[in-house]
Amino acid sequence: MPEQASYRVVVIGAGFGGIGMAISLRRAGIDDFLIVDGADDLGGTWRDNTYPGASCDVPSNLYSFSFRPESWSRRFPAQPETLAYLRALAAEHGLGRHIRFGSHVAAAEFDERRAVWTLTLDSGDTLQATVVVSAVGQLNRPALPDIAGRDDFAGPSWHSARWDHGVDVTGKRVAVVGTGASAIQFVPEVARSAAHVDVYQRSAPYVLPKPDRPYRQVEHVIFDRFPIVLKADRLRIFLYGELLTSGFVVSPKLLAAPMRLWRRQLQAQITDPRLREKCIPDYVMGCKRVLFSNDWYPALARPNVDLVTSPIARIVPDGMVTTDGDVRKADVIVYGTGFKTLDFLAPMRVTGRGGRHLHDAWRDGAEAYLGITVPGFPNFFMLYGPNTNLGGNSIIYMLEGQIGYVVSAIRALAGENLAWIDVRPDVQRAFSTWVAKASRATVWQSGCRSWYTTASGRNTNNWPDHTFLYRHRVRHFDLAKYRVMPKQPTASAAGAGRTGADRTDAGLE
């Protein structure tokens, strides 16, 4: 744990974004930085999600940094292998001395006079930084459903992102609430040992085949000896993702091929017509997250698994009561109900210029220029912020573009002798107007409810265009889009002319 209290850069979060940011800072010659994380280990979502069957649903050769390929064991590696990749990255770049674990950031406040951010930790300790980079992500705060009697259940219960490995489900009756990305991975595993599993479904997901298999030794040799082959494989995976994205952001008609794959798998793996009917979504493909699995439908077809589509009326000490009056016993409840995705940065309280709170700025939904920065919050940057999530490609590709943009901004601060930079409100408004207009044509605003949108249907999470166009937008940092504050002159110089604040007010933007 570093002992100094003031840094050039403080990065919040030690997942993919935070680790990637730290590596890029070191590569840029910036060594005065600290990563803070509330947990006792790095890894972010790959540290937190240890449920049975946890694995990546983006092919491994693309779900990794371009500057550091890995010799993955299979196309879709399990959680421990992805976590090991992040640990290896941190070790290779000597990040251990830059990380402070067990440090939740409760508040961040900008001192405009000194051009310094003060971070207050849950412990009461404070840190100061010229630049703050939030890398807390969008999928880090488990969401529990608002079901009457949830606290009345007498048996063990937990969210999938906080798996209780001390409970053996063998021979038990397990109730699973939710049919999202986590549930389709852990339900097949749980069903193999549990006496019975009830899966409570609010809406059916689209589930495509997952082309997973171990890599053969000869493939590892080829990747090692001919890096161009590995790059070609990354490009192939990326282009497939962009084709899927075209169906989300251009026209659902372009999803004809994925729809055929989904329908073929459903018909082949579920023969019971009543069960198959329950598995048919009532929305356009992509409006909710598209999932990938080869064993989800077979798990639902097992004799010890029931797919329950009647809503849960309440939870009682020994199970569930559905709205049709059915009482279903349970020994264990597992909530596969996703995350609080709309409350970006919460519960951290961020205060910018003039005492403005970010929570107030986002009262009608989160928004940020390029998903990275917000007017009124100088030198504060986000990775995986609003409108940078993806429906069909690798978030690591997005993160690399964002990280490069932030490093360029930090370089501009030093190169132009600036105390702070703050994105111009008109730039933010123009960007938000474009996002809103582009989102209207996407499947995410086609009428279904998902974690991508607010209650009013506004898209606050997803990038509403092709992924390569985002990288095009962030390839260069344009200082002209920012208001700037030159560093304060020395006392002797201040007496001879205007101060930095005077110059900003005079229109230096």
N, C-alpha and C positions, 0 to 999 in steps of 0.2 A: 504494500500500500504506500504510494508516494506521499511524502509528508508536506510538500509545499501546498499553498492554498490558492495560488494564482497561476493561470496558464494562458497561453496564447489561444488554444482551442480546447474546449471540453466537448467530448462526444458522449451522448446519452444512449446507452444500449450497446451490448456486446454480441449482437447477432451478426447475420451476413452484412447488413449495412454498416454497423459500427466497426467490424473487423476490416471490411473493405476500405472504409474511410481512413482508418488508422494506417493501413498499409500505404495508401496513396499519399497521406501526409508525410510519412517517412521518405517516400520516393521523391517528394517535392522538397526535401531538405528541411521539413518542419518537424522538430523533435520535441517541442515544448507543448505537449498535449496530454490529455488524460481521458480515458474511457471510464465512465461510471456505470455500474449495473446493479440493480437491486438484488439479484440472485447471488449465489455463491459459486457460479461457474459461468463461462461464456456459452454462447450457442443460441440464445433467443428462442424462437419457436422450436428449434431442434433440440434444445435442452429441456423445454417444458413438456413437449408431447412425447411421452414414452409409452403410450397405450399399445396393446398387442396389435401387431400388423402395421405399425406406423412406418410409412415410407413416402418417398417423393412421388408426385404424379407428373413431374416434368422429367424427361430423359436426362440422365446424369451428366452426359457430355455437354449439355447446355445449361443445366442447373449447377454451374460452377463458374468461377471467374475465368475470363479469357486469358489472363496472364498466368494462371496457375491451373493447368489441367491436372486431372487425377486419374490414376489407374483404377477405375471403378470395378467392383466385382460383377456388377450387372447393370442393365439399362436403367432400372429404377431402384436405387439402393435403399436399404432399410435405414431407419432413423439413426442407429448407432454409427453407421458409416459416414453419413452426412455430418454428424456432430464431430466425428474424428477428423474429418476434412478441415473443419473450422479450427479445431484445436491445433492441427498441424500447421495451418496458416499462421496462427498467432505465435507458435513456437519458432517457426522459420524466420519471422520478422521481428523477433524479440519484443513482442507486445506485452509480455507479462509485467514488466516494470511500469507499464503505462496504464494498467487496469486496476480500478478500485472496486471490489465486489461489496455486496451488502450495503449498497448506497443508493437508495431510492431518492430521486429528485422530487421534492414536494413542490417547490416553487422556483421560478426563474424570473428575475426582475432586472430591467435595464436601467442603469444610471446614465441619463443622457449627458450630464455635465462631465462625467469622467469617461464616458463611452466604454462602460464595463458592465458585463452581466454578472449578477450575484445569484448563485444557485444555492438554495437551502435544502439540505438533505433531511430525511425523516429523523435522523439522529440529532438534528439541531446544528450540525456542522455546516459551514458555508464554504463555497468555492467561488473564485472569481475567474472570469474568462473574457477575452476580447471577442471571441467568436464561440457560438454554441451551435452544435450540430445534433439535432434530434434524430436518432436512429431506432426509435422504439417500435416502429412498424404499425401495422393495422390489426394484427391477429395475436394480441398479447393479453387481452383481458377477457376471461371467460364470461359468457353470458348465460345466466340461468333463467329458465322460463318462469313467468309469473303465473304459477298454478296454485290454486287454493290448497292449503294443507301440505305444502312442500316440506315444511319443517316438522310435520307430524310423523313422517315416516320413521318406523322403529329400527329398520335395518341400515346397513351402510349405503351411502350414496356419494357420488362425486361427479365432477365434470371430466370429460375425456382428457382435457389438457392438464388435469391434476390427478392422474390415475393413481388409485390406491393399490399398490402392489402387495400390500399386507393382507388383502382379502383374496382368498381363493374361490373362484366362482364355480369350481367343479361340483357338479351335482346340485347346483342352486337354480332357483327361478330368477331370471334376470330381466328387468324392464329397461329397455333402451329408448330414450326420448330423443327423436331426431333421426334424419336420414341424410345427413350432409357428408362432406368430404372425410371427416374422421370416422363417422359411423360405418361407412361402407368398408373401411379397413378393419375396424376392430370387431364388428358383429360376426363376420365369418370365423374369426379366431375364438371368440367367446362361445359361439354356438357349438364348436367342436367338443367343449368340455361341460358346458352348462346343461342342467336337466331340461330347462325350457327357457326360451327367449321370446319375449314380446317386444316387437319393434313398433313404436308409435310414430306414425308418419303423418305430417301435416300436408306435405305435397311431395309427389314422386319426383326423383331426380332423373335426368338423362344420364345413363351410364354407358360409356363406350368401352370397347375392348381395350385392355392394357397390354401392349406388345412387350411384355417383360420377359427377360431370360438372362441367364448368366453370360458374361463375355467369355469367349473361348480363348485359350492361351495364344493361339495364332493371331487373334485380333489384338491382344495386348502387345504382341511383338510388332505388328504392323503400325499400331498407334505410336509406339515408342520410336521406331526407326523412321517412320514417315509422318511427321507432324501434320503435313498437308492433308493426310487422310482424316486425321482427327478434326481438323478445321472444316473439312468438307462435310463430316458427319454433323458438326455443330450447325453448319449452314443448312443442311437438309432438314434438321429438326426445327430450326428457326423458320424456314420457309413453310413448313407444314403448319406451324403455329400461326403464321401470317395468313395462310389460306383460311384457317378456322376463324381468325379474327375478321376476315373479309365478310363472313356470314353474319358476324355480330354487328359490324359497323357500316356495312354497305347495303346488304340485302339478305334476309333469311333464305332466299331462294338459293343462295350459294352454299347452304348447309345440306343440300340434297344428299351428298355422299355420306357425311356423318350421320344423317338421319337413317340412311339405309343400314349403316353399321349398327346403330342402336337397335333398330327394329329387328334385324337379323339375330342379334345376340339375345334379345328378349324372347323371341319366338323359339329359339333353339334351347334356351336354358330354363324357361318356365312353360310347362305344358298345361298347367291348370288354368283354364280360361278366366276363372274368377280372380285368381291371384294375379294373372297377367294384366287384367283390367285395372287392378289397384296400382300397377307399376307404370301406367301410362300418364305422363305429365299433362297438365292442362294449360301449358303456356308454351311460348316459342322457345326452341332450343337456344340456350345461352342467356336467357333472361335471368336465370339463376345459374350458379356455377355448374358447368359440365364436369362429370366425374368419370374416372377411369378405373375399371375393375373387371377381373375375370371371374371372381367368386362371389360377388354380391347377390346376383340373381340365384345361383345355386344355393346360397345360404338361406335365402328367403323360402326356397322350396323344400328345405329340410323338414322332416316330420316334427322336430322339436322347436320349430320357429313359427310364430304367427305374426303376420303383418297387420297391425291394427290401424285402421283409418278413422275410426270414431274419435272425435276429440276427447281429451282428458278433462273431465269435469272437476275432479279433485284427487288429491293424494291422501290416502288413509294409512294408518300405521303398518298395515300388512299388504299394501299394494295400491292399485289404481282403480278409480271408478270413472267410466267413460260416460259421455252424455246420453248414450242409449240405455244407461242403467246397468251395464255389465260391470261386474266386480272381478278384477283379475289380480290374483295373488302375486307377490314378488318378495324375494329375499334381499335383492340388491337392485338399486336404480343407478343407471349410468346416463348422464346427460351429454348427448352429442349435439349440443345446441349452439355451437359456434361462439362468436366473440362479439364484443361491443365495438363494432367497426366504425360507427359514426362519430364517436366521441374521441376524435384525434387528440393525442397527447394527454388525455385525461388519465389519472386525476391530477397531473401536474398543472399548477397555476402559473401561467405565463403573462407577465406584465411588461408592456413596451413603453414607447414614448408617451409622455403626458399621462402616465398611469393607466393607459388603455389595456384592458384585459383581452386576451385572445379568445376566451370563452364568449365575451360579448361580441367581438368581431365576427364570430362564427355562429351567432344566434340562429340564423336562418340556414345553416349548413356550412360545413368547412369548405374553404377555397384558398388556393395559394397560387401564385404565379409559377407556372411549370410544376406545380405541386411542391415547390421548394421553399418559397419565401413569401411573407405577407407584409403589406405596407404597415408602417408603424412599429415594426419589430426589427430594428437594424441588427445586422450581423447574426441573425438567427435563421438557421437553415434546417430543412427537413429532408430526410431520405424516406422514400415510400410514403409520401404525404398524400394529400387529397388528389384524386383523379390521376393516380399513377399505378393503381392496381391493374392487373391484366385478366382477361377472361380466357386467353388462349395461347400464352407464351410464357417465357421465363422472366420472373421478376429480377433475376440477377443481371440480365441484360439492361433493364431499366436502371438498376442501382449503379451500374458502372457509368452510365451517362450522367446521372445525378452527382455522383462522387467527383467526376471530372469537372463538372460545372462549379461545384462548391470549392474545390481546390483553386480553380481559376479566380473565383471571387476573393478568396483569402490572399492570393498573390496580388490581386488588384489593390487591396487595402494597403499592402506594404509598398507596392510599386508606385502608387500615386500618393503615398504619404497621407492616407486617410484614416480618420478615427473610426468612422462607420459608413456603411452604405445601406440604403433602404429603398426597396423597390417602389417606383412611383405609382401612386394610386391609379392614374389613368392607364398605365401598363397593365396593372392587375385587372381593372374593369374590362379592358379590351379582351384580355385572355379569358376571363370568366364568361363574357358574352359569347366568345367562340365556343367554349366548352358546352355551354347550355344549348347553343344552336346545333352543334355537332351531335350532342347526346340525344336530341329528339329523333334522330334517324336510327339510333341503335336499338338492339333488342332489349337493352336494360331498361328502357323507358316504354316498353310495349304493353305494360299493364300489370305485370306480376309484382309481388312484393319480394324483395331480396335484401341482403346485407349491403348491396351496392348502392342503394338509394335511401333517401329520407322518407318519412311518412307521407310527404306530399308527392313523392315520386321523382324527386330531383337526384340526378346522378352526382354523388360527391366522391365516389371511390375509384371508378374505372376511367382509364384513358380512352377517349371516344374516337380513336382513330388507329391506324396501323402503328405498330411498335417502332418500326424503323423511322417513322416521321417524328416520334418523340426524341429519339437520339439525334435526329437532324436539328431539332429545335435547341437542344442543350449542348451542341457541339462547340459553341463559342459563348463566352461570357461577354455581354454587351453592357459596359458601364453606363452608357447613355440612358439605359432604362432605369437607372437608380438615382435617387437623391443622395448626395454625399456630404460628409462633414470632414473638412481637412483637419489634420491634427492641430491642436492649439499651439500657437507660437510661444516662444519663451517670453518671460516677463519683460525683457528689454525690448523685444520686437513688438510686443503687444502695445506698448506706449506710443509706437510710431505709426500705427495703422489700425485697421479694423480687425476684429477677432474672427475666428473661424465661424462662429454663429452668425456674425454680421454678413459674412460672405455667402453663407447658405441662404439667409433671408433675402440677399440681393439677387438670388436666382442661379447660384451655382448648382446645377442639376445634371 
